Amino acid sequence: MKKPDTISTIDGLRAELTALEEKSQLRRLAQMEGVNLSSNDYLGLSTDPRLARAVADALEAGSPVASTGSRLLSGNAAEWEELETAFACFIGTEAALFFSSGYAANLGLLGAILRPDDVVFSDESNHASLIDGIRLSRARKVIFPHLDLNFLEDALRRSDSAGRKFIVVESLFSMEGDRAPVAELLSLADRFGAELIVDEAHATGVFGPQGRGLVAAAGGNARVLATVHTCGKALASAGAFVCGSEVLKQYLVNRARTFIFSTALPPYFAAQIGKAVEIVAEADGERGKLLALAGFLRTHLRDAGFNIGTSDSQIVPVLLGGNDTAVRYADTLQRAGFAVRPIRPPTVPEGQSRLRLSVTTKLSEEVLDRLIKALVAARDADP
Ligand SMILES: Cc1ncc(COP(=O)(O)O)c(C=O)c1O
């Protein structure tokens, strides 16, 4: 009697995949070939020999290749504790706690902190990991239109909740490439007694003094409850730090389920992240180059008549609308030698499909110029 059930489950899954394909929303794993415009390796550190050396040195010095358990069991190591201290010092907070991914950090942080009688004010463009963390907490949520601070102010004023209030945003939005006005958010949070939580995934290493992020740029680290800094993007590693007070850290060690119930990364990996932080802190020249290249791309795309929305960073969306259009453009660009992926729902809302161009220091004006020409050709060829 078991077999028919199994078959019908698989048939159901297949039917859903077919439905996704019909909406041009089916994803497939593929190797990226050609000029990489989808990478979050903003400062080009993923192939930096200094990072490889740091890992090799740690292993040669006898660092084990596995952590063997959760940090609360056998998986803690001096390397992780030292790295957390160094990272907190870098960001300018009392403490930092490392999670094995940014997704785990956001889920762990929000799932631990928020309670069902709290109200969370969440930007509509927030990353899935923030959305899922809020969902998991069962806190009440108010989703405000992207960076609409008038709406947010009004909602904060009208909120009559007995619980606490939290504002959750990204500092540099991953699909829009625009930046949250952190100073204004801090003052709104102050005025309405709300806590601010800021995901600095795409700003870490790129914006702020020494690449410490946009909260640091606004001098706000002591005024936010937490910032989240992923290591898989400009730091060319993996994992993420939640930065904040020592009390917050100790609370998360006790309550964040993605921290508690998950095997720690091996200690040699801390050496890679530590070296990446050291390099990034000194990388003003590379940051300047990155932002100049991104400015070049934005200006020339706008001049060529493309809609790049409100992008003001190294993330440059080309807004196209329908799924089919985004898939067609991406296919044409891939055939022209550019590794570009279409971004479709649920990553972005229906009708807002796009290409997400990600600028890194490995690119050049000459390559970006060719990319713009290829985009113009894709538009000319489009029905
Ligand atoms: C804004 C934002 N937060 C969190 C994450 C998750 O980070 P990770 O890839 O380390 O899980 C991402 C990843 O794309 C992101 O863009």
The ligand as an SDF file (V2000), in Angstrom:
LIG
                    3D

 16 16  0  0  0  0  0  0  0  0999 V2000
   21.0020   40.1550    2.4410 C   0  0  0  0  0  0  0  0  0  0  0  0
   21.4400   38.7560    2.6730 C   0  0  0  0  0  0  0  0  0  0  0  0
   21.3900   38.2590    3.9100 N   0  0  0  0  0  0  0  0  0  0  0  0
   21.7540   36.9950    4.1740 C   0  0  0  0  0  0  0  0  0  0  0  0
   22.2020   36.1680    3.1790 C   0  0  0  0  0  0  0  0  0  0  0  0
   22.5580   34.7570    3.4980 C   0  0  0  0  0  0  0  0  0  0  0  0
   23.9380   34.6180    3.6170 O   0  0  0  0  0  0  0  0  0  0  0  0
   24.6440   33.2210    3.3340 P   0  0  0  0  0  0  0  0  0  0  0  0
   24.7540   33.1070    1.8380 O   0  0  0  0  0  0  0  0  0  0  0  0
   25.9500   33.3250    4.0180 O   0  0  0  0  0  0  0  0  0  0  0  0
   23.7680   32.1610    3.9080 O   0  0  0  0  0  0  0  0  0  0  0  0
   22.2890   36.6450    1.8730 C   0  0  0  0  0  0  0  0  0  0  0  0
   22.7790   35.7460    0.8070 C   0  0  0  0  0  0  0  0  0  0  0  0
   22.6050   35.9100   -0.3380 O   0  0  0  0  0  0  0  0  0  0  0  0
   21.8910   37.9710    1.6050 C   0  0  0  0  0  0  0  0  0  0  0  0
   21.9230   38.4600    0.3650 O   0  0  0  0  0  0  0  0  0  0  0  0
  1  2  1  0
  2  3  1  0
  2 15  2  0
  3  4  2  0
  4  5  1  0
  5  6  1  0
  5 12  2  0
  6  7  1  0
  7  8  1  0
  8  9  2  0
  8 10  1  0
  8 11  1  0
 12 13  1  0
 12 15  1  0
 13 14  2  0
 15 16  1  0
M  END
$$$$
